[in-house]
């Protein structure tokens, strides 16, 4: 006689904490540190951390999204000042890197902050084109239009980063450190 696999009843399965559980239970300063890696605004991070616990990732993402819409001009400036430039694939040609450097310089000269763009898991072979297209099209914006566009990109980036850190579906590229910081790890585009 052959016996099938023995399964424990559902009520007896061991409980393994989920990343959201750890986030909800973390000390406030640790939660804020994680959040600042998602969107570099201390006020935004404090607001999200102070409203814990979140019942699920969707509730956290909704709260983060709402809080990102409420960024003041000062919050936005703080977030943009720490935002890294989009990382390029390692095999990007020197000419493309030069073109992107020139486009970034023109953007920063016009708007006074780094260019931000959510690449949403773009394939590596499309990253350079998407970044260049984004910079060129947004250079035509007036400062107020660009403030709105940059805030929208930051909102998207924050959601992508939260999903990645807390284990939900979505693009899973690691966040790059702020410009000027060094990291031993290679980074993928768009975060």
C-alpha positions, 0 to 999 in steps of 0.5 A: 500500500502506497501512502501519499504525502502527509500534509500538516493542516493549514492551522499548523503550518509554521508562521514566517514573518513577511517583509511587511510584518517586519516593516510594521513592527520595526522601530520608527527610525528603522522604518523611516530609514527604509522609506528614505531609500524609496523617496528621499524626503524626511517628511514623507518618510515620517508620515508613512512610518507614523501611520503604521501598521498597514494591513497589506502592501496595497494599503501601504502603497496607497498611503505612500502614493497619497503622501507623495502627491502632498510633497511641498516644494521644499519636500520635493527639492529635498527628494530631488537633491538626493535622487541618483541619476538613472544607472546605465547598463554596463555595456553602454557605448561611450558615445551614448554615455557622452550624449547622456552626460550632456543631456543631464547637464542641460537638464540640471542647468535648466531646472537645478536638480537631477533628472528623474525617471521611472524606467519601470523595469525597462529592458536594458537595451531600451534604457539609454533611449528612454532616458534620452527621450525623457530628458529631451522631451522634458527640457521643453517644459516650463519650470512648473510643468517640470516640477509636476513631472519630476514629482510624478516620476518620484512618486512612481519610483517610490512605489517601485522601491517599496514593492521591491523592499517589501516583496510585492510584484513589480520591477525588482532593480535595486535602488542606486545610492544618491549621486556622489555616494559609492556602492560596491554593488552594481545597480540596474536602471530605473531606480 
